[in-house]
Amino acid sequence: MRFTPSIAIIMACLTAGCVTTVNVASASKNKPGVRYFLPKVYLQVTPALDGTIKVETIYLPDPQHEYSIDTASFLGNYTIDITRSEQGFLEQVTFNSDTTGVAKQLITSETNLRAAEIDAKAAKAKTEATEAKTALDKQTSAIATADKAQADALTAVQVAEAKLDLLKGLVGVTGVPTNFNDQLLAARLAVEEAKVKYNAATRTASTTAANFAAANAPAAVDVKAYGPAVYYVDMGTSTVTLTEAFSQAKQTYVTWKLPVTDKVVAEVELRPASLVVRPAEKSRALVAKVEADRPLQSAVLLEVRDSTGNVVTSLKPAPLISLQFDKLAVVIDFPPDAPAGDYRVTARLDQGQPGKPEQKDRTVLVRVEK
Amino acid sequence: MRYTLGYLALCAVVSGCAGITAKVLDETADKSDTGFRYYDTSPFLLVYTDGKASVESKLLYLPDTTKLRTIKPYNFGAKNDATFRFDKGRLIQAKAVVDETIIPNAVLAGLEKMATSKIKAFANNADGVPAPYLFRIVVKEDGKWDLQGQQAVPAIVKFAP
């Protein structure tokens, strides 16, 4: 076979994997190929409500400089990888004769990167949720602890009062120990001590609950702000000017206020909410004692209803309600001949300050047993 | 002779040719060129007040839209594995030198002072904050550095209705 130049060229092409051309043309409507833009440069000035500003350079696609990338290969096995940013700017162009290795590596790297990003986001979200739950658990635990302390203190008061009542019932009875009067005095002192501790526990529980409510209430926000000013960086050969690209004055401004719940104020409570009364040993008096969790200015009886919900008018005289000297204890006196049964006693309590009444109605369930 | 030419041709194409062409474009040539378009980079000085009586300045290397360039690989009978990296319209890899004019620190400090002298006082305004200034850093024919530019228009950035 004669060895001519044309044969030589063909052989070379077959050997070397030949010609690849890349054409990047100004894009028109129907032009095929991968599109990308050159950027236009802007300065964005964002004002903050505290009077400071933040200046940033931003890049937007320039529609006057849009291009399309097309390739052709003759007897070649090239790969061209084109990477663009979100705005359509060219980031990387790779020509490679080894198609599989690079493509796989890019895909794997991209996948690993995305996977790592997703994992990082998930881990961060989990950490934030855990921290929020821990903080909330801490607060609710503090409330539970305070409530338990209050309940325990109330039990101690009731136990001390029961002991005192027992001793009172022995007054005048023959055969009592010689130190009976000392025991009676000690029992009275024990009751007063238990009441003081109960009042302190009640105030702590109220404060803890109020703090929790305040900490978790959303704050009101009333926001009015201009949007950022955006200037186009108009470059000349030897100078540059900044001209307004998007008018601040023509932007739509948003004013919003977050919903605000009323500030939570702990309301007065009477404890216990339900109790049993029996006639006293000697006097046969039917006396129910409850405690308010904060000092009161007054306590007034509103109504007494029976277990069916009907207003009780048959009790003669009507039950009496009185606020004790310590401004906390409320005593409800039933007539000695009040029938056994359940009674819902509603009182109007003034939890305010002198000259600034703040009235709340509270109901206590009293079971009379005979 | 024919065989010699044939052998020479074979040798030429077997060794092959490949490379990159890069050139300057104007807007007219841009319409017909077939390479990857990009911008060369130029230095600018941004000066603005932070709204709290202090002045900030920043050296920015921006894609210069007056410096349109094109770059294109070619290969004929040869491998040409190449990678071009771009960033916001600037070519940052494939060229031997990234065209960022090195500005000595002492010169930059002098330019910042020059910028301050060109700026009218950043007077506080009840409606907003003074808009920033942007200067192009240029080298004059006598080799001296200079700033060319002005304040943004409009000159006040409003911050509260």
Interface residues (C-beta under 8 A of the other chain):
Chain A: R2 F3 T4 P5 I7 A8 I9 M11 A12 C13 T15 A16 G17 C18 V19 T20 T21 V22 N23 V24 A25 S26 L38 P39 K40 V41 L43 V45 P47 A48 L49 D50 G51 T52 I53 V55 T57 Y59 D62 H65 Y67 I69 S85 F89 L90 E91 Q92 V93 T94 F95 N96 S97 D98 K224 A225 Y226 A229 Y231 V233 M235 G236 T237 S238 T239 V240 T241 L242 T243 E244 Q248 A249 Y253
Chain B: R2 Y3 L5 G6 Y7 A9 L10 A12 V13 V14 G16 D30 K31 D33 T34 G35 F36 R37 Y38 Y39 S42 F44 L46 Y48 T49 D50 G51 K52 E56 K58 L60 L62 P63 D64 T65 T66 L68 T70 K72 P73 Y74 N75 F76 G77 A78 K79 N80 D81 A82 T83 F84 R85 F86 D87 K88 G89 G128 V129 A131 P132 Y133 L134 F135 R136 V138 Q148 G149 Q150 Q151 A152 V153 P154 V157 K158 F159 A160 P161
